[in-house]
Amino acid sequence: MTRKPFVVANWKMNGSLKANDEWLCAAMPQMSGTRLNCDVAVCAPFVYIPQLVIGFEHSATLVGAQNCAQYAQGAYTGEVSAAMLADVGCDLVILGHSERRTLFGETDETVAEKVQVAFDNGVMPIVCVGETLQEREAGKTIEVVSRQLRAVLDKVGIMPLVAGAVAYEPVWAIGTGKSASAEDAQAVHEALRAVLAEVDQEAAQRTRILYGGSVKAKNAPELFAQPDIDGALVGGASLKAEDFLAICHCADNL
């Protein structure tokens, strides 16, 4: 089954009104219409989502958030609900990013709850899984990522992931300049698809699994050529429009 490549920018806690406008001006000539051979999304800090919704109005580019609360509403000062994201035009949300897990203590169960509330509100989840360097060196990579994915599947089933995506992002590769080899990344993606197939084989073949972890135009072609790697979740290289677009164009020959 052919899955259309999906390339997602994760700006993390970066950006400004001025810088975002400059990014849009640089990117829109290529992102308007159908000039890219991949689906594209840009995930920004909450406060800039309305700016991007307006900026991408005449393109197929999706706008995403980087987190949401596991609660529907209420006395949760500082939190943003999935319903609020939908209300301002947000299409998708990154959930379970390694930085949320390691810096803010999010558990597999918390991530699963967030996936449920996002999907219930029509916001597509991009569910992140990944192992630390210590877990990798202990040979526990497949065990860890499978546990993280099954926690979501047990809570919400596979359809939210078919609508959104899964992203494998080895924690040791986030922002380090290091990246898993294409072969190593493929092995993990293949294992993740096997976990999805435990629930529904046909849906597993439709689910896009992205790679994240120091993705650049230099290593993207080899990653994208792997049978179970369906695109990328791009961090640092997404902060410059030209660098991000170069990664998107790596999907042109797929």
N, C-alpha and C positions, 0 to 999 in steps of 0.2 A: 504494500500500500504506500502510495506517495503522500507524504505530509509536507505541506508548504512550510518552508523555513520561517522561523520567527526570531527576530532580533530585538531585544529589549534593553533600553538604556536605563540604568539606575544611577541617578545623579547623587544619591545619598544626601548628606547635609551640605549641599553646595548650590550656588545659584544666586541671582539677584534679578530684579526686574530688567535692568539694563543688559546684563549678561545673557539672560534668557531671550530677550528680543534679538540680540546679535546672533545667538544660536539659531533662532527661528529664521532669520533673514538668510543665514548661510545655508540652512538645510532645506527650506521649502521649495526651491527650484527643482530639487530632485525628489522630494517627498510628496509633492502634489501630483495628482493623477496616478498613473500606474508605472512609474519609472523604475521602481525597485521590484526585484523578483522575490521579495519576502514580505511577510507581515512585519510591521514595525510598531513599537510602543515606546513611550518615554515616561518614566516614573520619576516624579519630582517631589520635593517637600510639599506638605499640605497647602501651604500658603500660596504656592505658585500654580496649583492645579487649574484654577479658573483662567489664568493667563494662557496656559497651554491649550485648554479647551477652545478658547477663542482663536489662538494662533494656528491650531491645526484644523480649524473648521472646514477648510476646503481641501482636505486631504484624507486619506484612509488611515492616517496615523492614530493609534489609540493612546489615550492618556491614562496613566496609572499613578497610584499612591504607593508608598513604601511600607505601609502598615495600616492596621485599623484595630479598633477595640474588639474584644470578644463579647461585649455587651451591646444590647440594642439601644439603650438610652439610660439616662439617670444621673445620679450624683457621682460621676467619675471625672473629677476635675482634670482637665488637660487631655482627655481622650477624644478621639474622633471616631464616630460610628460608621459602619458600612453604608447605612442609609444616608448619612450626610455626604459621603463620597458620591453615591449615586445621584444625590440631589444637585450636586454641582457639575455633573457631567462626566464623572470618572468612570472609565471602562473596566479597569482591572486594578489589582492590588498585589504587591509582593508580600508574601507571608512566610514566616519562619526563616528569614535571612539569618545567616550565621551570626551577624552582628547583633541581631535581636536576641538570639539564643544565648550568646556568650556574654554580652554586655548588659542585657536587661533581663536575663533569667527566664526567658520564655521556654516552656517545656513542650514536649510533643503533644500533650493534652491541650495546652493553651493554643497552640498553632491549629490543631484540629477544630477547636471551638471557633476560632477566627475564620477558618475556611468555611465552616457552616454558615455563619452569619453573613459573610461576604456573598456567598452563592445565593442565599435566601433573598438578598437585596439586589441581585442582578449584577454584581460586581465580580468579574472573573478572577479567580485566584491563581497566582503563580506560586506554587508551593516549593520552597527551598529545602534541600536536604544536603548533608555533607559531613565529612569526618574531620577531626582535628589531626594534627601531625602525630600526636601520641597514639591516637587510635589507628592511624594508618600504619605506623611502624609496628604496632601490635598485631597487624593483620586483621583488623576488625572493620575495615571499610564497608564491605558488603553487609555485614551484620548491623552496623550503625545506620546506614542509609535505608536499609530495608525496614528497620524498626521505626524510623521516623516516617516513612511513607505509609506503613501499615497503620500507624496511629490515625492518620487522616482517612485512609480507606475504611477503617473500622467505624469511624464517626460519620462520614458523609457519603461513602461509596465512591465510585470512580467518575461519575458524570461531571462533577465540578472540575476535575482535572482534564477531562476531555474538552470542556469549554475553555479552560484556562491553559495551564501547562505545569509541568514539573521542572525544577531547575536543580541540577547537581552542581554544587559549588563546594569543592574541597576547602575547608577552612584555612588550611595552610597555604593556599594559593591566592587568598583574597588580599589584594593590595600589596602583594609581596614581589610581584614581577615574575613569580614562578607559576608554571602551569603544568597540569598533568599532561603526559604525552597523549597523543591522539588515541593510541592503543589502550592505555590505561583508562582514559575517560570512556572509551567505547565499552570496555568491559563492565564498568559501573552502570552505564546507561542500559546495557543489555540486561544486567541483573535487575535494574529498576523496572524495565518493561516486563520482565518475568514476574515480578511481584504484582504489577498491574494485571497481568494475564491470569493470575490466581483468582481474580474477581470477575473478569470478563475479557476473554481473548480478543474479541473484535474491537472493543473499546480501547484495549491496550494498544492496538495497532494504530488507532486514531489519535492517541494522546501524544502531544509533542513534549519531548524531554530536551531541555536546553542545558548547555554547559556554561558555567560561570567560574571565573578565576583567572584574572590577568589575561583576558582575551584581547587580542590585537589583530590588526589586519595581517600581520606576519604569520600568526599561527591559526587564524580562523579557517583558511582553505582546507588545511589538513583535518581540522576538527569537523568541519561541515561535511567532509567526504565520508565520514563514518556512518554506517547504516542506521544507528540508533541515536545519533546526535542531530537534533532538528533545529539548531540555532544556538543563540547565546544570550546570556544575561551579562551585560557589559557595564562595568563600573567605571574606573578611572578613564578608560579610553572613550567613554561617552560624553565627557565634559567638553570636548571640542567637536563641533559638528562634522568637520572634515574627517576626523579619525573615526567617528561613529559610522559615517556614511561609507567609509572605506571597508569597514567590517560588513555592512549590509551588502555591498557589492560583491563580497566573497560568495554570496549565494547565487550570483547571476548564472553560473554555469551548472547549477545542480538540476 
